[in-house]
Each structure stands twice: as structure tokens, then as C-alpha cells.
């Protein structure tokens, strides 16, 4: 089932919670309406009709906001118990009617209904001007003011929602543009690496392979050349993987026949140490503790730490002894590589990017570990890494700005991505163009509504005071006036001396005193000399056959 009308997005779901709330609201308004009917001495049938009208109008207001407003304005003069529901219907109509023109038309028709039917209902009182004024004030206070406040609130909420939607749309577009730019840059880098670095490594592998079979080389030289050839082949495999990641975002598969001779993990550390030893470097490796398995990220990080530290030692401390130590502690693996001072002159110009140790620290941080590098007392250098067991990679930290965080918060709900509903921008622009786009315009509109509410409240209170004073003048006489009237005077002469008694203050008082003369018509008035807290002094005059046949003064409960 679908019910309700969102003034910019159309029908909205009518949930059980919403239905329960409407039923509770209808029940409260119906009870208040029964109280109003009781004060107006309404019949049981009129009370039942008023309660039914309140319930039906409350439940139908979401689907038919304009219709319920017009119907309520037409029936409220005949069913006073349904008068209070017009406040709710005015609020609902101001919020849900689509378009300012339609809203104005609906409120205008409702106003005409309220005035016309109020005049028809009170036609026998022969006071149409007073009825029109009072009906107009009541309609403005109980229907127009809630409608204006509701529409202002709805426009403000829609403006904020539209801004959020547009902000989210801009951020999604920004993310897409940035992703495309990164993809193009990664493809360019991958192409450059493949064309330049791959070509150079292939040449090294080919030349070292040819040199390895040269009969003029000694056995030791042939072993060193073999180490160079294996290193160049391994570098080509790694380059292929890096190019695959840059180009496609995934690691490129390595054929089984081209697999690397040593695993790129703790198991491969012995291989690179042995290769360095075969090349003439003094490298010693020790393992302490009981070996324990590591996750792939930690395993690869340990291999990279040793590889980078050995490379730095080759470049900056040529000929110095190197020690590689793996210690399996209770909670982590400690990898330590230390070298002594350089035994001779350097190897000359060394190509270095200066980012090796920085990359090691970042790699260790991503798996929950750390890397320390620094000099030793003897002039050497030491690199130590601490890698926890079983730590999963933390991933690359994405530092998002405020807009990015807002877009991510809007796009994520319940653990899965939710596509926001499309916004009808034409309807938003059309509706907000009337209410004002600027903050100053919104504040001015709110102040105007508040000022109009205060003015209407003052007018209603003033009209009520005037009506109360007029009713009191038509319903009260003094003790002196009562004493001047004599039994036996003509009805015409007596009525000229007394008020007409046409007031809600005297309604039913003639039936509460002593028994009236049979067949008489009585006029009951209140004493203007004061009354008690719980009783009123009533003066009753009874007429029969054109004469005053009885007058009584008695106390009546308020």
C-alpha cells in the first residue's frame, strides 16, 4: 500500500508506524472534538458524526491534502467537533500540495467554504457581518498560519536536501574524474616501464647469458655472471607483475615454467644471501627461535627488508661484512641486517632514488610492524624490522577531505552501497524560486510568518474581548433594574427596560430556577452586582398573554 504525497517526490510509503501515528492523532483530536461538542450542547448524533469526520479526514490527509482541507472547512461550521482538525489539515496541505498556485487555489476555496457555510449555519442569528469577520479570523489563525509555517519548513528542508544531493553528485563526479586520471597515469607509467626498463633488463639477461658460456671465464667469474643473469631474470618477472598492477590493478600471472628460482618471502632470504655470497660478498645468516608461519604480506615484507638492506650495503659499503639475522620472538619476527664500515673505495656513481628505506617503513606499517635504520658505533649501518605474526594488510590509507567523507557517508548504508534516488531538479528549482534562495530571504519569510501570527493572535483576542463585552451587556442587569419591574406590566414595556438576553452566558438559565408558570415564556438574565465563585444570581421574568406574570431571583450553579 502506498499513501501520502511528498510535495516534490510524489507518493511516499504508508508504513505501519505512520498509520499507527495517524490513528493516535485522530483519536486525540476526536476526544478534543467531543469536548467542544459538549460545550456546545451537541446531540449524540452530531458528536458521532464529528468524531467520524475527524478520523476520516486525518487518515486521508496524506493522499488528498487539498480535498480534505476543503471538506473540513465546509463541515466544521455544522460539526464544531471537527474544527480542531483544520489545524492539522492546514499544516498537511501547506507541506504536500505541489505548486504554489495549487496551494493558493486550495486555501482560497477552503476559505470561501468556511465563510459561506458559517453564514448559512448562523443565518437565523441575523449577524452575517460578525460571522464573516469571526470566520475569517478563525480561518487565518487555525488554517492559513499552519499552512504557511509548514510550507516554509518544507522548502527549507528540501533546499538542504537538494544541496546535499548536488554535493554528493559533484563528489561522485570528482571521484570518477580522479579515478580516470589515475588510471591514465598508471597506464602511462606502465607503458614507459615496459618499453624502457623492460628492454634494458632483457638486454642484461641476454648478454649475461651469453657471457656465462664464454670459455675464457674462470669458474668464479662464471658463477658471478650466473648470479647477475638470475637477478636480471627475477627483475624481469617482478617488473611484469608491477606493470600488470599498474595497468589492470591486479597482479599479472607468472607462467609455471618462468617462475622465479626463489620465493619472495622468508624462504627466499637464504637464496639472496647465498647469491650475494657467491658474488664475493661476506654475508652471514643466522636464524634464532622456532620458525612460525607468516601471512603473505608479512612474509613478503621480510623478504623486501633483507633485499633492500643488502642492496644498500652493496652500494654504500662495498667489501664490508654483512650479517643477516632472523629472530622468531613470541609475538613478532625481527629481521636485522647490519654491515661494517666500507673496506675500500666506493663503486663510483651509484643510482639511488632515496626512497628505499621510506618504502620499507610504509610496507611494515601496512602490516602493523615497524622498521628502524641508523648507523652503528663502529661506523657501520643497521636496518631492523619488526613484523607481527598473522597481521593482515591494512591497505593504503585514503585521506579524504570533508567533501569526500560526506560523499562516502551518503553512499554507504548498512554495509552496502545505496544509490540515491534521482532528484527532480526542475521541481526543486521551481518551488524554491518562490520561497527565496538566500538565507536572508528565508529569515525574512520566517519573521514575516511570526509577525503575522502575532497580529492575528492580537486580532482574535481583541475580537473575543469585544464579543464577550457585548454578550455581557446583553445578559446582565443590576438589582435596581430588577426591582423597578412590576408584575402585571405589559410584556412590551418590560422588554424595553431589559436587555434581550441573547447571549451564550444566559443559555439554559431559565430552566434551572423555580417552576415556571404554565404556558409562560421566560427571560433569564444575570446579576451585574457580582456572583460567587461557584454560583450566579439569576433574574427571571415570565410572560403570558402579553403581560409579566412572574419574576424570580435565584442562585444558579456556574
Buried (B, 14 or more C-beta within 10 A) or exposed (E): EEBBBBBBBEEBEBEEEBBEEBEEBBBEBBEBBBEBBEEEEBEEEBBBBBBBBBBBBBBBBBBBBBBBBBBBBBBBBBBBBBBBBBBBBBBBBBBBBBEBEBBEEBBEBBBBBBBBBBBEBBEEEEBBEBBBBBBBBBBBBBBBBBBBBBBBBBBBEBBEBBEBBEBBBEBBEEBEEEEEEEBEEBBEBBEEBBEEBBEEBBEBBEBBBEBBEEEEBEEEEBBBBBBBBBBBBBBBBBBBBBBBBBBEEEEBEBEEEEEBEBBBBBEBBBBBBBBBBBBEBBBEBEBEEEEEEBBEBBBBBBBBBBBBBBBBBBBBBBBBBBBBBBBBEEEBBBBBBBBBBBEEEEEEEEEEEEEBBEEBBEBBBBBBBBBEBEEEEEEBBBBBBBBBBEBEBEEEEEEEEEEBEBBBEBBEEEEEEEEEEEBBEEBBEBBBEEBBEEEEEBEEBBEEBEEBBEEBEEBBEEBEEEBEEEBBEBBBBEEEBBEEBEEEBEBEEBBEEBBEBEBEBBEEBBEBBEEBEEEBEBBBBBBBEEBEEEEBBBBBBBBBEEBBBBBBEBBBEE
